[in-house]
Amino acid sequence: MAENRNENKNHKFHKSTFEKTTEDRRQKVLEVAIVEFAAKGYSATSINDIARNARISIGSMYSYFASKEDLFLTIVNNAYYVMENILNDVAVNCTDVFDCAAKMLSASRKFALEYPQLNQIYLDITTQALAQMSVRLSDKLENITPHLLSGIIRQAKTDGIVSRDIDEQVAAFVIDNIFMIYQFSFSSDYYKERMKIYLGEEKVNDIDQVEESILKFICAALGKR
């Protein structure tokens, strides 16, 4: 599995000319592209608009990226590395499955609030309209969390702190779904409103209470001992 992850990391969607240009230009192109894709969605975003707002020629843009899709996937790639670093930090510093769940829940919220545009792009890539791109991503977005959660739950079963009847893969899938929807609830207007409908305005404003309740639910589902 480590070999597959290294292959994914080495895969790039941009051309080598993009790496040869200045850091300032690379940052400008990506910053403008993130704003455009997050605001308009993939289909409505024009690579010509991105080039114009980044103040480079369309010829230069195509010397960096073969297509709008490659530019979009470069951004998704970068978002993946940000998320990977956050999750690796959680994996290193958590003490058990419950501490891990608490830290991952908090990390989901912090990622959404600190990187709202990247979070919106991440949400967009999960839609059926962009499903064709998932093949090129090589399961990149979902490569770490399943192994991290499954491994921690498996260890918790061995240590006897959760029910031994738990299927760690199913449990990891369900818990990650909780984290994902929670994360989207801080950047997508639809999911924000959905959270308000379920929880009410007062409870939404008390994030500590919300996260404590989610963690109690996860603990109960795992059969905490």
Secondary structure by P-SEA (a helix, b strand, c coil): caaaaaaaaaccccccccccccaaaaaaaaaaaaaaaaacccccccaaaaaaaacccaaaaaaacccaaaaaaaaaaaaaaaaaaaaaaaaaccccaaaaaaaaaaaaaaaaaacaaaaaaaaaaaccccccccccccccccccaaaaaaaaaaaaaaacccccccaaaaaaaaaaaaaaaaaaccccaaaaaaaaaaccaaaaaaaaaaaaaaaaaaaaaaccc
